[in-house]
Amino acid sequence: MRLPEPESGEWFDRPDPTGLTETGERGLRFSCTMCGACCTGPSGFVLFTDDEADAMAAAMGVSRDEFLTRYTRETVLGRSLAEKPSPFGQDCVFLDRDRVPGRAVCGLYEARPEQCRTWPFWKSNLRTRRNWEQAAARCPGMNKGPLTDPETVRLTRDRLDI
């Protein structure tokens, strides 16, 4: 017996939204594989709030001014975390490919900005199933791991306008 379609009509509310299972589950799956794909590529933006800057500076053991000078850059959208060249493109300045062999880990994981915390549940990835599939083609953790229910997906998505 199929459950009725939800009233919201968002694609991830429907049974088996990714088409990868036949369980009728609603929601999306994600589990970080520490591949670093979400933290590298063409030059981009990792924006943060003043409170996040303070938290990141504290995690680095530096003053806020030193943090902003050493680890960020000014962009047309505001301050962004700096980037460093890598064989994969432009890595986030805090992406560490050496600490754990075969993995890419965040040097500021506990203090990382909201933009990083909410990946992959960004508006740009959730507009359509196709947008989700395009992001999943670059992120091996998408469509794997624990199920995130549609309401949590929505709440996470709505925390930022990305």
C-alpha positions in Angstrom: 0.0 0.0 0.0 1.5 3.4 -1.1 1.2 6.3 1.3 -0.5 9.4 0.0 1.6 12.2 -1.4 2.5 14.9 1.1 0.9 18.3 0.7 4.2 20.1 0.5 5.0 18.5 -2.9 8.7 18.8 -2.5 10.4 16.0 -4.4 12.2 14.6 -1.3 8.9 14.2 0.5 7.8 11.6 -2.0 8.3 7.8 -1.3 11.8 6.8 -2.5 12.7 10.3 -3.7 16.1 9.3 -5.2 14.8 6.2 -7.0 17.6 4.1 -5.4 15.4 1.9 -3.2 12.0 0.4 -3.3 11.3 0.8 0.4 9.0 3.9 0.1 11.2 5.8 2.6 10.9 9.5 2.6 13.8 11.8 3.0 17.5 11.8 1.9 20.6 9.9 3.0 24.0 11.4 3.7 27.1 10.2 5.5 30.4 12.1 5.2 33.1 9.9 3.7 35.9 12.4 4.4 36.8 12.6 0.7 37.1 16.4 0.7 35.1 16.8 -2.5 32.8 19.4 -0.8 35.8 21.4 0.3 37.7 21.6 -3.0 37.2 22.3 -6.7 36.9 25.6 -8.6 37.3 28.7 -6.5 34.3 29.3 -4.4 33.0 30.9 -1.2 32.7 29.7 2.4 31.0 32.6 4.1 30.7 32.9 7.9 29.2 35.1 10.5 31.0 37.3 13.1 30.2 34.7 15.8 31.6 31.9 13.6 34.8 34.0 13.0 35.2 34.3 16.7 34.7 30.5 17.2 37.1 29.6 14.4 39.7 32.0 15.8 39.4 30.5 19.2 39.7 27.0 17.8 42.9 28.1 16.0 44.2 29.8 19.2 44.6 33.2 17.4 43.0 36.6 17.7 40.0 37.3 15.5 42.1 39.9 13.6 44.9 37.4 13.0 42.3 34.8 11.9 40.8 37.1 9.4 44.2 38.2 8.1 45.7 34.7 7.8 42.8 32.5 6.9 40.2 34.5 5.0 39.8 36.7 2.0 37.4 39.5 1.0 35.0 38.6 -1.8 32.1 40.3 -3.6 29.8 38.3 -1.2 31.7 39.2 2.0 34.5 37.5 3.9 35.2 33.9 2.9 37.6 31.3 4.1 40.8 31.4 2.1 41.7 28.7 -0.4 45.0 26.9 -1.3 45.9 25.2 -4.5 45.9 21.4 -4.6 45.8 18.7 -7.3 42.0 18.8 -7.0 41.6 22.5 -7.5 41.3 25.0 -4.7 41.1 23.4 -1.3 39.6 25.2 1.7 42.6 26.5 3.7 41.5 24.2 6.6 41.3 21.0 4.5 44.0 18.6 5.7 44.9 15.8 3.3 47.9 14.6 5.4 46.6 14.0 8.9 44.6 10.8 8.1 46.0 8.8 5.3 43.6 8.4 2.4 41.2 11.0 3.9 40.6 14.7 3.8 39.6 16.1 7.2 38.6 19.6 8.4 41.1 21.2 10.7 38.3 23.2 12.2 35.6 20.5 12.2 34.0 21.4 15.6 34.1 25.1 14.8 33.3 24.9 11.1 30.8 27.5 9.7 27.1 26.8 9.2 27.7 26.6 5.5 29.9 23.5 6.0 27.6 22.0 8.7 24.5 22.1 6.4 26.1 20.3 3.4 24.6 18.7 1.3 21.1 20.0 2.4 21.5 23.4 0.6 18.7 25.0 -1.3 20.8 24.8 -4.5 21.1 21.0 -4.1 17.4 20.5 -3.1 15.6 22.6 -5.8 15.0 19.5 -7.9 16.0 15.8 -7.9 18.3 16.6 -10.8 20.2 19.2 -8.7 20.6 16.6 -5.9 21.8 14.0 -8.4 24.3 16.4 -9.9 25.7 17.2 -6.4 25.7 13.4 -5.6 27.9 12.8 -8.7 30.6 14.7 -6.9 29.9 13.6 -3.3 30.2 9.9 -2.6 28.5 10.4 0.8 25.2 11.5 -0.7 22.5 8.8 -1.0 24.4 6.7 1.6 24.3 6.5 5.4 21.4 7.3 7.8 18.1 8.6 6.5 17.3 12.2 7.2 13.6 12.8 7.3 12.0 15.5 5.1 11.3 17.9 7.9 14.9 17.8 9.1 16.0 18.3 5.5 13.8 21.3 5.2 14.9 22.8 8.6 18.6 22.3 7.6 18.0 23.7 4.2 16.3 26.8 5.6 19.2 27.7 7.9 21.1 29.3 5.0 20.4 30.7 1.6 22.8 28.7 -0.5 
